[in-house]
Amino acid sequence: MNLKRIFGGILTILGIVGMIYAAVLFAGNSAGTSGLKPLIIYGILGLIFFVSGISLVRTTKDES
């Protein structure tokens, strides 16, 4: 198996975990804006990791 595909899979999983954590923070956030900064940070990082992982898996050719 290709190392780039493994790294892409790991990035994708980290992105999913980051977006789920941002969703949990969003669901637990009351009307205050005190938890807004971590919510934005985890959401954006999760989205970046997810998109980069998916594109890395898609663009890597399977050479066996």
C-alpha positions in Angstrom: 0.0 0.0 0.0 1.2 3.5 -0.8 2.4 5.8 2.0 0.5 8.7 0.6 -2.8 6.8 0.7 -2.2 5.9 4.3 -1.4 9.5 5.2 -4.5 10.6 3.3 -6.6 8.2 5.3 -5.2 9.4 8.6 -5.8 13.1 7.6 -9.4 12.2 6.6 -10.0 10.5 10.0 -8.5 13.4 11.9 -10.7 15.8 9.9 -13.8 13.8 10.7 -12.9 13.8 14.4 -12.3 17.5 14.4 -15.6 18.2 12.7 -17.4 15.9 15.2 -15.7 17.7 18.1 -16.8 21.1 16.7 -20.4 19.8 16.4 -20.3 18.6 20.0 -19.0 22.0 21.1 -21.7 23.7 19.0 -24.4 21.5 20.6 -23.2 22.2 24.1 -22.7 25.9 23.6 -25.4 27.9 25.3 -26.4 31.4 24.2 -23.0 32.9 25.2 -20.2 33.5 22.8 -17.4 32.3 25.2 -17.0 29.0 23.3 -17.1 30.5 19.9 -13.3 30.6 19.3 -12.6 26.9 19.8 -15.7 26.0 17.8 -14.4 28.0 14.8 -10.8 26.7 15.2 -11.8 23.0 15.5 -14.3 23.3 12.7 -11.9 24.9 10.2 -9.0 22.6 11.1 -11.3 19.6 10.7 -12.5 20.8 7.4 -9.0 21.5 6.1 -7.8 18.0 7.2 -10.8 16.3 5.8 -10.6 18.0 2.4 -6.8 17.5 2.1 -7.1 13.8 3.1 -9.8 13.1 0.6 -7.9 14.9 -2.2 -4.7 13.1 -1.3 -6.4 9.7 -1.5 -8.2 10.6 -4.8 -5.1 11.9 -6.6 -2.7 9.1 -5.6 -2.3 6.4 -8.2 -2.5 2.8 -7.0 0.8 1.2 -8.2 1.2 -2.3 -7.1 
